[in-house]
Amino acid sequence: MSNRAIAITSAAVAIGALAWIDPLFIPLVTLGPLVSGLVAGAYGVDSRAVALAWFLGGMTMLVSDLVINNEDVAFHAVLAVFAAAAGAGAAWIGRRIRGVRSPEPSSAR
């Protein structure tokens, strides 16, 4: 596995685990994608990587809540899509604020 895949998987697992802490849930799902997206974008991280981490984190929430409580499947599915879109948008904004461009694909050289 590449370092990027390990980082995305680790972030998704952390997001899914932190969602089980009730006082953290609302700030995590509302501010988490925005703040992490802005910071990641400022450091030049691709917005698709941020979106994937938040989407997989949402899917982790969905599966764990389905297995443990057998409820809230539609809520977590919508939340995963919202978090991915918010994170990707924030990363895009973060990249524009810092003036960082996407790296050129290796095939374009």
N, C-alpha and C positions, 0 to 999 in steps of 0.2 A: 504494500500500500504506500502511496505517496504521502509526503508530509501534509499536503493540502487536504487529502482525503481523511487523514487522521485528525487534523484540526477541525474539519467540518463535523466529523462524527463525534468528536469529543464535545464540541459546542452543543450539538443536538442532544446528546445524552445529558449534559449539564442543564440545558433548558428544560428538558422533560422531567428531570429530577427536581429542579427548583420549583416547578409548577405545583408540586404536591405540598409545598409550604404555604398554607392559606394566606398569611399576611403578605407574602411576596407575589401572589398570583396576579392581582390586578396591576401593580406597577410593572411586573415582569412582562406581561403581554401588551401593555399599552406603551410604556416607555422603553422597554428593552430593545425592540426592533429599531426604534428611532435612534436611540443613543448608540447602540452597537453599530448600526449602519453608518451613522455620521463618523464615528471614530474609525471604523474599518475603511470607509471611503477616503478619509483624510490620510490614512496610511497607504492608500493605493490598492486596497483589496478590491477585487472584482465584485460588482453588485450581485452577480449570479451566485457567488460563493456565500454571501451573506443571506440571500434568499433561500438557498438550499439548506443552510444550517437552521434557519427559523422554520422552514417547512418541515424538515425532518424532526425538529423539536416538537412541533405541533402534532405530527403523526405519532411521535413517542407518547405524548399526552393522550392522544386518542386511543391508542392500543392499551396503554396502562389503565386508563379509566374504564375502557370496555371490559378488560379482564377482571379488574377489581370491583367496579361498581355496576357494570353493565348498563351504562347510561351516557348521555351527553355526546354521542357520536357526531351528530350533525354540528353541534356547537364547536367541537374541537376541529372538525374538518374546515369549517368556515374560519375559525381562528388561525389555523395553519396557513391558509391562503392569505388572510389579512396580514399576518405577521411577516410572511415572505414578501408580500408586495410592499409593506411599510419599510422593511429592512432594506430591500433592493432600492427603493426610492431614496431613502436616507443615505445609502452608500453612494448613489449617483450624485446626490447633492453634495455630500462630503468630498467627493472627487472633484467636483466643479469648484467648490469653495477653495480648495487647495491648489487647483489648477493642474492636477495630476491627470495625465492621459492614460488610457488603457494601454497595456503593453502590446506591442506589435506581434501578431502571430508569427511563429517561427517559419511558417510556409510562405510568408509575404516577403521574406528577405531575398 
